Amino acid sequence: MASAWVVLSLGPLGQCAWSDASRATFDASLDFSTLSPRPCKLHMEMLFPHLTATGQAPSSREVMAAYRAAFNARIAEGSLRPFVLPYHLYGMFLLVIYLLIPHTNNPVIYEARWVVLAVICAWQWKTLEDATSVSMATGFATGLISAWGVVWAFTWLVWMNPQRDAKRVQRRKVAPKIEHNGVTNGSAGGNMGNGSAISVQNGDAETRKRIQANGHAMEEQGNGHISAKEAANALASISASGREAGVEYYWQSYPSTLRERFPWVIDLLVNFRGPGWNWAIPPLPALPPHVKTQLGENIDAASWTGVSSVGLRRFNTRRDLFFSRVPRFILGYLALDILKVVMKADPYYTFGPNTYALPPHLQGLSPMALRFLRQLVSSIPIIISLEMVFYLAPLLISLLFGPRVFGLRAESWYYSSTWGSFSNILTKGLNGLWGSWWHQTFRFVFSAPTNYFIREGYFSPKSTTAKISAVFFAFGISGFLHSGGSISQFPGTHPTHATIFFILQALGILIQSTLCSIFHHQIKRLPKFVRKSGNFLFTIGWLFETGFWLTDDFARGGIWLYEPIPISILRGLGYGDKGDSWWCWQHIGVGLYKGRRWWESGIAI
């Protein structure tokens, strides 16, 4: 029995830019029974001869119309299902339920984590095999989420013991205390001023440490000196906190009551970088002075400056957060509008490598120049799209709703910047690009296996084995995640290419570091400008020679056919394909899905 699929369109159906004769020819030639037997894959060559044709390429609207027809046919015959909520999140629900059950002192429940892990892995693999979306970004995210579920489960069930080791900064209301001299000490500002005793849960005022990528712990250190500007930033933080009197910060370990345990576990699992947790990734800025004071920790230079070692910036007030994030969000929106129109003109961003005729503005380029341009244009929307997604949480949680609704999780310092300083690339080369400049959202899971082996005594923290392990675990896991996204895309892809790309990045880092070590004395005598130029050129050269493994597969899977913005100014003014209009989300594909069993039904995206 085929499953029901009801689409809730967000606008009128657009007219495809085909003639009636072309439409009839296409419909007659389309035989869905000959498509790939693999549920999530569509043999694009059966719809468009993009590997043999030499004429003008079909428009992206024509291609998406064909994809939607093929996708709906698969849904109707029951060989494929869309990504359904909450059905495809059941694996993560199981992880939440298990972590809600105390097992620190119960060996039987603790050992049951292996059964839980096996079930989660099986469920995530099932999702990876039979679910996708005709919305190309969602199709990629389906596989990425499936792979992430496996990695995240391994992190908290194998590499870490959160009920024993994890704790987060939490805040609570306390009654202000009035001293005999009339000074209130219940606020953060009061505690800073009079040096009164700090209340810390369980009396534990341990120094907050960060686990480095190579597995050994290192306290954040500074030179002990701060500038007037840095002091002003810290005072602004303290002043901002002081406006909300009667707030106390403390370390919250695994709670004893279910009412407190549930938000603790949810926060643990949705918090990838770990701000406000004792396992926060090293690149994050230090906690603000007013928070560290109440936690009983020393206020070092890093806390005063609010800037991390790689250049990530902490925002001390919601005003700072607003003026940093909102203008960038607007600029990113406009940039995506421009890039979408530019990419529509090149069939590469619709099919990946193809034999269709190049558009006139690209015909004069050499093959190398064309390849460089395509990799560059592919990289820019990746960065902007990621940043736009990262902006959503601070914009909604901190700026729209604020601490009155979300408490500490809406404070401005919780949402530091995402990208490190570009100088990391100039000073560290390829390692600086991936380890310091690029967003570090997944860094915790990348370093978790190596940290585990070091804690258990398998590796020495500073050994060559530990360093190589850290590099290959990081890029191997990243390759696994991106290959998952490639598997779940509806058009045909080569999932192993993503893994090859990331393994090559690990190889490039090892090659550069080895060469720098061998020629250390000669390099040290070179002018700083030459050394920085060498790092930059090696990084760009390595990315150019290896980037096609990833960018070609992104394009092959149709990821650039996704609509990043709902309203397009440029397409409303007449740019883009024939039939494009202001509204871009008429085929976003959100709907109700009725499965064979009631628990398979839900909202499809």
C-alpha positions in Angstrom: 0.0 0.0 0.0 1.5 3.3 -1.0 1.9 6.1 1.5 -0.1 9.3 1.2 1.8 12.5 0.5 -0.1 15.8 0.7 2.0 18.9 -0.2 1.2 22.2 1.4 2.5 24.6 -1.2 3.5 28.1 0.0 2.4 29.9 -3.1 1.0 29.4 -6.7 2.6 26.8 -8.9 5.0 28.3 -11.3 4.8 27.7 -15.0 7.7 25.7 -16.4 9.5 27.4 -19.3 8.8 24.5 -21.7 6.8 24.5 -24.9 3.8 22.3 -25.1 5.6 20.0 -27.5 8.6 19.8 -25.2 6.4 18.9 -22.3 4.6 16.2 -24.2 7.9 14.7 -25.4 9.3 14.8 -21.9 6.3 13.2 -20.3 6.2 10.4 -22.9 9.8 9.6 -22.4 9.8 9.6 -18.6 9.6 6.0 -17.3 9.9 6.0 -13.5 10.2 2.2 -13.4 13.6 2.4 -15.0 15.0 4.7 -12.4 17.7 3.6 -9.9 16.7 0.7 -7.7 18.4 2.5 -4.8 15.5 4.4 -3.2 17.2 7.7 -2.6 18.9 7.9 -6.0 17.7 9.3 -9.3 19.7 8.5 -12.5 19.8 12.0 -13.8 21.1 10.8 -17.2 17.7 9.2 -17.8 16.0 12.6 -17.5 18.7 14.9 -18.9 21.6 13.7 -21.1 24.0 16.1 -19.3 27.0 13.9 -19.9 26.5 13.6 -23.7 24.5 16.6 -24.8 26.3 19.6 -26.3 23.5 22.0 -26.8 21.9 24.6 -24.5 21.3 23.3 -21.0 17.7 23.1 -19.6 17.0 25.8 -17.0 17.0 25.1 -13.3 13.2 25.4 -13.2 12.9 22.7 -15.9 15.2 20.4 -13.9 13.4 21.0 -10.6 10.1 20.3 -12.3 11.4 16.9 -13.5 12.9 16.1 -10.1 9.6 16.9 -8.4 7.7 14.6 -10.8 10.2 11.8 -10.2 10.1 12.3 -6.4 6.3 12.3 -6.2 6.2 9.1 -8.3 8.6 7.4 -5.9 6.5 8.5 -3.0 3.3 7.2 -4.6 4.8 3.8 -5.3 6.1 3.5 -1.7 9.8 3.1 -2.6 10.8 6.3 -1.0 9.7 8.5 1.9 10.4 12.2 2.6 12.1 13.3 5.7 9.3 13.1 8.3 9.1 14.7 11.7 9.1 13.3 14.3 9.5 9.8 12.7 13.1 10.2 11.6 14.2 11.7 14.9 13.2 8.6 16.9 16.9 7.7 17.3 17.7 11.0 18.9 14.6 10.6 21.2 16.0 7.3 22.4 19.3 9.0 23.2 17.4 11.6 25.2 15.4 9.0 27.1 18.5 7.0 28.0 20.4 10.0 29.3 17.4 11.0 31.4 17.8 7.7 33.3 20.5 8.0 36.1 23.1 5.3 35.6 26.3 6.6 37.2 25.8 4.2 40.1 24.0 1.4 38.2 26.4 -0.8 36.2 23.5 -2.6 34.5 21.9 0.5 33.1 25.3 1.9 32.2 26.3 -1.2 30.2 22.9 -1.0 28.4 24.3 2.0 26.5 25.8 -0.4 24.0 22.3 -1.7 23.2 21.1 1.9 22.9 24.0 2.7 20.6 23.3 -0.2 18.3 19.6 0.7 18.0 20.4 4.3 17.3 23.0 3.4 14.6 20.5 1.0 13.0 17.8 3.6 13.0 20.0 6.3 11.6 21.2 4.0 8.8 17.6 3.2 7.9 16.9 7.0 7.7 20.0 7.4 5.5 18.8 4.6 3.2 15.1 5.5 2.6 14.6 9.2 3.2 15.3 12.3 1.3 13.6 15.5 0.1 13.0 17.2 -3.2 14.1 20.3 -1.4 17.8 19.9 -2.2 19.2 21.4 1.0 16.8 19.3 3.1 17.8 16.2 1.1 21.5 16.8 2.0 20.6 17.7 5.6 18.7 14.4 5.9 21.8 12.4 5.5 23.9 14.8 7.5 21.5 14.5 10.4 21.5 10.7 10.1 25.3 10.5 10.2 25.4 13.2 12.9 23.1 11.0 15.1 25.6 8.2 15.0 28.6 10.4 15.8 26.7 12.3 18.6 25.6 9.0 20.1 29.1 7.7 20.1 30.3 10.9 21.7 28.0 10.8 24.7 27.7 7.0 25.1 31.3 5.9 24.4 33.8 8.7 24.4 32.2 10.7 27.3 30.2 10.1 30.4 28.1 13.2 30.7 26.2 12.2 33.9 29.5 11.9 35.7 31.7 14.6 34.0 29.5 17.3 32.4 28.3 20.4 34.1 26.9 23.7 32.8 26.6 27.2 33.9 23.1 27.9 35.1 21.5 30.9 36.7 18.8 31.3 39.3 16.9 34.1 41.1 18.1 34.9 44.6 16.7 37.3 47.1 18.9 40.4 47.3 20.7 40.8 50.6 21.0 44.2 52.1 24.2 44.9 54.1 24.2 47.1 57.2 25.9 49.8 55.0 22.9 49.7 52.6 24.8 48.2 49.7 23.0 45.4 47.9 25.2 42.4 47.2 22.6 40.1 45.5 23.6 41.2 42.0 26.6 40.3 40.0 27.8 43.9 40.3 27.5 43.7 44.1 29.6 40.6 44.3 32.3 42.2 42.2 32.4 45.2 44.5 32.4 43.7 48.0 34.1 40.4 47.4 31.4 38.5 49.2 31.4 34.7 49.3 30.2 33.0 46.1 27.7 30.3 46.2 28.8 27.4 44.0 26.8 24.2 43.7 28.3 21.4 45.8 31.0 23.8 47.0 32.9 23.0 43.8 34.9 26.0 42.4 37.1 24.1 40.1 39.0 26.0 37.5 37.3 25.9 34.1 39.4 24.0 31.7 39.2 23.4 28.0 40.0 20.1 26.3 42.4 20.8 23.5 42.2 19.0 20.1 45.2 16.9 21.0 43.5 15.7 24.2 45.4 17.4 27.0 43.9 20.0 29.3 45.3 23.5 29.4 44.1 26.5 31.4 43.4 29.7 29.4 46.2 32.1 30.2 46.9 35.7 29.5 49.7 38.1 30.1 48.0 39.7 33.0 47.7 43.1 31.3 44.7 44.7 29.7 44.1 47.8 27.8 41.6 50.6 28.7 39.4 49.4 25.9 39.4 45.8 27.2 38.6 47.0 30.7 35.7 49.0 29.3 34.4 45.9 27.5 34.5 44.0 30.8 32.8 46.8 32.7 30.1 46.9 30.1 29.6 43.2 30.6 29.4 43.6 34.4 27.1 46.6 34.1 24.8 44.8 31.7 24.5 41.9 34.1 23.9 44.2 37.0 20.7 45.5 35.6 19.0 42.2 36.5 19.3 42.2 40.2 19.1 39.0 42.2 20.6 36.6 39.6 23.2 34.0 40.7 25.4 31.9 38.4 26.5 28.4 39.5 27.8 25.2 38.0 25.0 22.7 37.5 26.0 19.0 37.4 23.6 16.2 36.4 20.4 17.1 38.2 18.7 14.8 40.7 15.2 15.6 39.7 13.5 14.8 36.4 12.1 18.3 36.1 15.7 19.8 36.1 17.2 16.9 34.3 15.1 17.2 31.1 16.3 20.7 30.2 19.9 19.8 31.2 19.9 16.8 28.8 18.3 18.8 26.0 20.8 21.6 26.4 23.6 19.0 26.3 22.4 17.5 23.0 21.6 20.6 21.1 24.7 22.4 22.2 27.5 21.6 19.7 30.2 24.1 20.7 29.5 24.0 24.4 29.2 27.6 25.5 28.5 27.6 29.2 29.6 24.0 29.6 32.8 22.7 31.2 33.5 20.8 28.0 33.4 24.0 25.8 35.7 23.8 22.8 39.0 25.7 23.2 38.4 28.4 20.4 35.4 29.9 22.3 36.0 33.1 24.2 36.3 32.9 28.0 33.3 33.4 30.2 32.5 37.0 31.1 34.0 38.5 34.3 30.7 38.8 36.1 30.0 35.1 35.5 33.4 33.8 36.4 33.3 35.8 39.6 30.2 34.1 40.8 31.6 30.8 39.8 34.6 31.4 42.1 37.1 31.5 39.2 40.0 33.8 38.5 39.4 36.6 36.0 42.2 36.3 33.5 43.1 38.5 30.6 41.1 36.3 28.2 37.9 37.0 30.2 38.5 40.7 30.2 39.2 41.0 26.4 36.3 38.7 25.3 38.4 37.6 22.3 39.7 34.0 22.0 43.1 32.9 20.8 41.8 32.3 17.3 39.9 35.5 17.1 36.3 34.6 18.1 34.6 37.5 19.8 32.2 37.5 22.8 29.3 40.0 22.8 28.9 41.5 26.2 25.5 43.1 25.6 22.5 42.3 23.4 23.1 45.7 21.8 26.6 44.6 20.7 25.1 41.3 19.4 22.4 43.2 17.5 24.7 45.5 15.7 27.1 42.7 14.8 24.6 40.0 13.6 21.7 41.9 12.1 23.6 43.9 9.5 25.5 40.8 8.5 22.3 38.8 8.2 20.9 41.5 5.8 24.1 41.6 3.7 24.1 37.8 3.6 20.6 37.7 2.4 21.3 40.1 -0.4 24.5 38.2 -1.3 22.6 34.9 -1.6 20.1 36.6 -3.9 22.9 37.7 -6.2 24.8 34.4 -6.1 21.6 32.4 -6.8 21.1 34.4 -10.0 24.7 34.0 -11.0 24.7 30.3 -10.4 21.5 29.8 -12.4 23.4 30.9 -15.5 25.9 28.1 -15.4 24.7 24.5 -15.9 27.5 23.2 -13.6 25.5 24.3 -10.6 22.5 22.3 -11.8 24.2 19.1 -13.0 27.8 19.2 -11.8 30.3 18.2 -14.5 28.4 18.2 -17.8 28.8 18.6 -21.6 26.3 21.3 -22.1 27.3 24.5 -23.9 28.8 27.1 -21.6 27.0 30.4 -21.2 28.6 33.2 -23.3 30.3 34.9 -20.3 32.3 31.7 -19.5 33.2 30.6 -23.0 36.4 32.6 -23.2 37.9 31.1 -20.0 40.6 28.5 -20.0 39.8 25.1 -18.3 41.9 26.0 -15.3 40.4 29.5 -14.9 36.9 28.0 -15.3 37.6 25.4 -12.6 39.0 28.0 -10.2 36.0 30.3 -10.7 33.5 27.5 -10.1 35.3 26.4 -7.0 35.4 30.0 -5.7 31.7 30.6 -6.5 30.8 27.3 -4.8 32.7 28.3 -1.7 31.2 31.7 -1.1 27.5 30.5 -0.8 28.7 27.6 1.5 30.2 30.1 3.9 27.3 32.6 3.7 24.6 29.9 4.0 26.3 28.4 7.0 26.7 31.8 8.6 23.0 32.6 8.0 22.0 29.4 9.7 24.3 30.1 12.7 22.7 33.6 13.0 19.2 32.2 13.5 19.7 31.1 17.1 21.1 34.4 18.4 18.5 36.4 16.4 15.6 34.4 17.7 16.6 33.3 21.1 18.7 36.2 22.4 17.4 39.2 20.4 13.7 38.4 19.8 12.8 36.5 23.0 15.6 37.4 25.4 16.7 36.1 28.8 13.2 36.6 30.3 12.0 33.6 28.1 15.2 31.5 27.7 17.2 32.6 30.7 21.0 32.2 30.5 20.7 30.6 27.0 19.6 34.0 25.7 22.4 36.1 27.2 24.5 37.7 24.6 27.8 36.2 25.6 26.4 32.8 24.9 26.6 33.5 21.1 30.1 34.4 20.2 31.2 34.9 16.6 31.6 31.8 14.4 34.7 32.4 12.2 38.2 33.0 13.4 40.6 35.6 12.3 41.8 35.3 8.7 45.4 35.8 10.1 45.2 32.2 11.2 45.6 31.1 7.6 48.6 33.4 7.1 50.4 32.2 10.2 49.4 28.5 10.2 48.5 27.7 6.6 46.1 24.8 5.9 46.0 23.8 9.5 45.0 27.4 10.4 42.2 27.4 7.9 40.5 24.3 9.2 41.6 24.4 12.8 41.2 28.1 13.6 39.5 30.2 10.8 36.8 27.7 9.7 33.7 27.4 11.9 34.3 25.0 14.8 30.8 23.8 15.2 31.7 20.1 15.2 35.1 20.4 16.8 34.0 18.7 20.0 33.0 15.5 18.3 36.1 15.6 16.1 38.4 15.6 19.1 36.4 13.3 21.4 37.9 10.0 20.2 41.5 11.2 20.6 40.7 12.8 24.0 39.2 9.5 25.1 42.3 7.5 24.1 44.6 9.9 25.9 42.5 9.8 29.1 42.5 6.0 29.0 46.3 6.0 28.5 46.4 4.7 25.0 48.2 7.8 23.7 50.6 10.3 25.3 49.1 13.8 25.0 52.0 15.3 23.0 53.0 12.2 21.1 53.1 12.0 17.3 50.5 9.2 17.5 48.1 11.5 19.3 48.6 14.4 16.8 48.1 12.1 13.8 45.1 10.5 15.5 43.5 13.9 16.1 44.0 15.0 12.5 42.6 11.9 10.9 39.7 11.4 13.4 38.7 15.1 12.8 38.7 14.8 9.0 37.5 11.3 8.9 34.4 12.1 10.9 33.9 15.2 8.8 34.1 13.1 5.7 31.6 10.6 7.2 29.1 13.4 7.9 29.3 14.9 4.4 29.2 11.5 2.8 26.0 10.9 4.7 24.6 14.1 3.1 25.7 12.9 -0.3 24.0 9.5 0.1 20.6 11.0 0.9 20.5 13.5 -2.0 17.8 12.6 -4.5 20.0 12.9 -7.7 22.8 10.5 -8.2 26.1 11.4 -6.4 29.4 9.8 -5.5 29.4 9.7 -1.6 33.0 8.6 -1.3 34.2 11.8 -2.9 33.4 13.9 0.2 35.4 11.5 2.3 38.3 11.7 -0.1 38.2 15.5 0.0 38.5 15.6 3.8 41.1 12.9 4.0 43.2 14.9 1.5 42.9 17.9 3.8 44.4 15.9 6.7 47.2 14.7 4.3 47.8 18.3 3.3 48.2 19.4 6.9 50.6 16.6 7.6 52.6 17.4 4.4 52.9 21.1 5.2 53.7 20.6 8.9 56.4 18.0 7.9 58.0 20.3 5.4 58.0 23.2 7.8 59.6 21.0 10.4 62.3 19.8 8.0 63.1 23.3 6.7 62.5 25.0 10.0 65.8 26.8 10.2 65.7 28.1 6.7 62.0 29.2 6.9 62.7 31.0 10.2 65.3 33.3 8.5 62.7 34.4 5.8 60.9 37.7 6.2 57.5 37.4 7.9 55.8 38.6 4.7 57.3 35.8 2.8 56.3 33.2 5.4 52.7 34.4 5.4 52.6 34.5 1.7 53.9 30.9 1.5 51.2 29.7 4.0 48.5 31.5 2.0 49.7 30.1 -1.4 50.0 26.6 -0.1 46.5 26.7 1.3 44.9 28.1 -1.8 46.9 25.7 -4.0 45.9 22.7 -2.0 42.3 23.6 -1.9 42.3 24.2 -5.7 43.8 20.8 -6.4 41.5 18.9 -4.1 38.3 21.0 -3.8 36.7 19.5 -6.9 36.1 16.3 -5.0 33.6 18.1 -2.8 32.3 20.9 -5.0 31.6 18.6 -8.0 29.6 16.3 -5.7 27.6 19.1 -4.2 26.7 20.3 -7.7 26.0 16.8 -8.9 23.6 16.2 -6.1 21.7 19.4 -7.0 22.4 21.2 -3.7 22.7 24.6 -5.5 19.1 24.1 -6.7 17.9 24.9 -3.2 16.2 28.2 -2.5 18.0 29.9 0.3 15.7 33.0 0.5 11.9 33.3 0.3 11.8 36.6 -1.6 14.2 37.6 -4.4 14.6 41.2 -5.3 16.7 40.4 -8.5 14.3 37.7 -9.8 11.4 40.0 -9.1 13.1 42.6 -11.3 13.3 40.1 -14.2 16.7 38.4 -13.7 17.0 34.7 -13.5 15.1 32.0 -15.4 11.9 32.6 -17.4 9.0 32.1 -14.9 11.0 33.3 -11.9 9.2 35.8 -9.6 9.6 37.6 -6.3 8.4 34.6 -4.3 10.9 31.7 -4.4 9.3 29.2 -2.0 6.3 28.1 -4.0 7.7 24.5 -4.2 9.3 24.3 -0.8 7.6 20.9 -0.3 6.4 21.0 3.3 3.4 18.7 3.8 1.6 16.1 5.7 2.7 12.5 5.3 0.6 9.5 6.2 2.6 6.3 6.6 1.6 2.7 6.7 1.5 2.9 10.5 0.5 5.8 12.7 4.0 6.3 14.1 5.3 6.7 10.6 3.1 9.7 9.9 4.0 13.3 10.5 5.2 16.5 8.9 7.3 16.0 5.8 9.9 18.5 4.7 
